[in-house]
Amino acid sequence: MHQNKEFTLSRDCEAILIPSGQKFSIPAGTRGVITQALGGSYTIATSYGLSRIAEKDLDALGLQKPSAKTEQKAVAQTNGEVSEEDVWNQLRQCFDPEIPVNIVDLGLVYDCRLINKPEGGTKVEVKMTLTAPGCGMGPAIAHDAQSKILSIDGVDEADVQLVWDPPWNQNMISEAGRMKLGMI
């Protein structure tokens, strides 16, 4: 799609530095390359290092927002009946900004529970981890997962917790993830 596309920022742009997770502004005129474009966020390489840019700032990269998100539209039309499959499908739209595999296939999601609230609506609780405990991108990835879950029709609360037990290891990567990473 836009991977390996060169750009020059047309305006100042909010970014998250990888792997520290620190928010900062990249000034207009900065040149760089898009290294990953997955799940509605973009990883870019500039003289400031690797950074994550949100889809809302695509115009600064000289790109247009994609016209349709078929996966999210399909989930959004659930008529309020939420299934665990809906949640897993949304979590598959979340990516580590340094690895081109979704967080489900990376084996980062440990638990997913749906709770029907007595007053109506559904609460989703997710426990996930990171590939490294010191990764500063954890809050950004967890927030991305929470936002994707909250986009499901019928979900009105999402709690995404970062946990460290059991520790993540490469054996947790799915077969699809291993194929994508060239590990098979």
Secondary structure, DSSP 4 states (H G I P E B T S, - for coil): --TT-EEE-SS-EEEEETTT--EEEEPTT-EEEEEEEETTEEEEEETTEEEEEEGGGGGGGT-PPPS--HHHHHHHTSTT---HHHHHHHHTT-B-TTSSSBTTTTT-EEEEEEEE-TTSSEEEEEEE--SSTT-TTHHHHHHHHHHHHHTSTTEEEEEEEE--SSPP-GGGS-HHHHHHTT--
